[in-house]
Amino acid sequence: MQVLKTHLLVPSALLAFLFLFSSCSSTSNKGKEQSHNLSVPVKNGEFKIYVTATGELKAKNSEQIKGPPGMRGAQIYNATISDMVPEGTVVKAGGYVATLDRTELQTKLKEAQTEIDKIQTQLDQAKIDTAIELRGIRDDLINMQFAMEEKKLQVEQSRYEPQMVIQQAEIDLEKAARDYKQLGYKYELTQTKSIAKISEIMASLRQEQIKRQRFVDLSANFTIKAPKDGMVIYARSWNGKVGPGSQISTWNPVVAELPDLSIMISKSYVNEVDISKVQKGQDVQVKVDAFPDREYSGSVIQVANVGEQLRGYDSKVFEVTVRINEVDSILRPAMTTSNEILTYTFPQVLYIPLEALQNDTIAYVFKKEGGKIVRQEVLTSETNDNEVIIEHGLKEGEEVLLTVPDNAEKLPLKAVDPKIKADIKKRLKEEKKKRMDEALKKMNEVKDEYQPKNEGGGNVIIFG
């Protein structure tokens, strides 16, 4: 009896196992099919088009802290920053900001002092030479005056001498008088010449002294101070931040800036593919990487007309300036921002994910219809980063596949009537022109807020 029960249990267990295996296999195949044919409904609602950009915060208005203005006059065209307060330091008006290396200036000071000493020696020598020369002429004048007096006595003594002797004495007196007069003229000319020579040397001396004093004054200005209260932000150049070890030049002497943090802007660069969508006056959502939980509103205030070929990038980019509407004390220059520029909003349209759209010679989707899957031709218009607008071919709530089914080439195609295509394309063209006119009108209503470029450029952030 026990053996009979055992024989009956074995077939029952086997049947139960086979039933369970069959059920699991069926469920697994069904799950695979559902996963492979993942679908989403066609949505109807607001559709926004954004251009995404990465930017860098800076103050809209700032006062530049520059190196000494007399560098060019001193023929010093570059100077190295030997010391500088840390970026972000809050300073008072007249407070210390930076020190420039004085090596070249000290060399010029020594050269100027050497030249002054040289000219001073020349001046002293000229004075001595002049004194000696004039003293010699004065002595000669005195001697000639005595000789002339002697000739007068000879004329007096020869009064009773023969006529020939008298004439000779008179001739000698006349000659002595003429020599005395000529020597007097020579003395005056020598004196005038000496005065001119000494004046010339003294002019050169004064010029070198002024030059040296200019160097001394410039040396004092090599200690750079803040023109007003504020936070020190390092200047930018094509070589990066200007800081200790950097060089400033006479044509770009900016060391740092004191920004006005009450009005902040975000400088960003847009790829040439997307720049046609961006215009002044467009709204922008701004997020700061340092504070991801905070969001700010802004607007485009400037779009560059000419692209730039920046280092390390194949395509050209255009500078776009966004003004931040809110004032927040935590915002600081040089912070990285994520800017979403809203280029247009469609209030009520049908749209699907980009993954659902297939493109061959026509645009189509795989749509579920009556328990089957068909290829449905669609007419599309604008896209954003994730979705595309459907102008014709689908209805709200219809299911479209996100992946291509296995038998895609065998599925029937539901085409759109050519006349409908032509009408929709014409309508889309008219609507696009209308949108462009509206955007142009809005752009013209926005006040031009020109932002000068950072001389020499700076550390730029490029986005795709």
C-alpha angles and dihedrals in degrees: 000000000000090000091054092054090051092052091051094050097053097060090044093054091047092052091048091051093049091049092050093048091049092051093049092048091050092049091048094051091047091050091050091050091049091048092048092048097045109167140186131200123252107255129216121202148073115347120197127193117208136183108209120213139172114223144171126240122237136157116269090220125031140155116237122229105215137189121253113302094220097068095099092050089052090050091243105135100172133032131184121228104234097179137010138171115256116272111266094033113146110226136184125232107284092017123139117273110159147340125226122215109262098196096108091040092051089051090053090047091054091047091050092049091049090052090048091052090048093051091044089055090049089050093051091047092049091051092051093046091048092049092050094046095047091045090054092050091047090052090050090050091052091048091048090049090055091047090051091052088050090053090051090055090050090053090051092048093049093057092105094038125100116289092253092057091047092052091049091052092049091049091051090050092049091049092049090050091049092049090049092051093047091049088052090055090048090052092053092047092047090049091050092047092049092050090051092048093049091046090053092051091046090051090053089047092052090047092053091045090052089048091051092047089051089055091048092051091045090051089059089051091054084082099077119211134190116264091211143353116295150100117295114235118182116244120244128232136170087271093055131256119001107235142128108334094023123117129232123200137206091252093048108025097158112133101171144334136240102215127206099232093193092083117038130184134189118225113206139160124232124206114248089243092065103030094092088067094055121085139160115277097032117137119247134198109214127197125183115221091216091057107032093172092063126079129189134192124230145158136227110256101171138022120187116240094206126053126227131221102223124195115270097019129099099204129055122255133204125221115240122188120206123192116216111227098202129068114225125169092214093064113102133180116265093030113138117243136193110220123196107192111202103218097175143348123212106203100206124010141133115253141170136190116279089238090067094056118092123194127200121131084324136025114253144154136213105248131189111233127170094341091310136092122240135177108247120195112223137189114224136188129176126013137196129196094289112016145039131215116243113213097178140358102054139065131213113278096018113135120241126185122244092205136045112260121231095251096042096134092054096051117107118253121227104204128200119244109260091228091055088049092053093047093049093047090051091049092048091051092052092046091050091052090050091051091050091050091050091048091049091051091050091047091053090051091057115093112242109248104186114202115198115226121254102261110252090011121254146224101324130194119216125200131189 
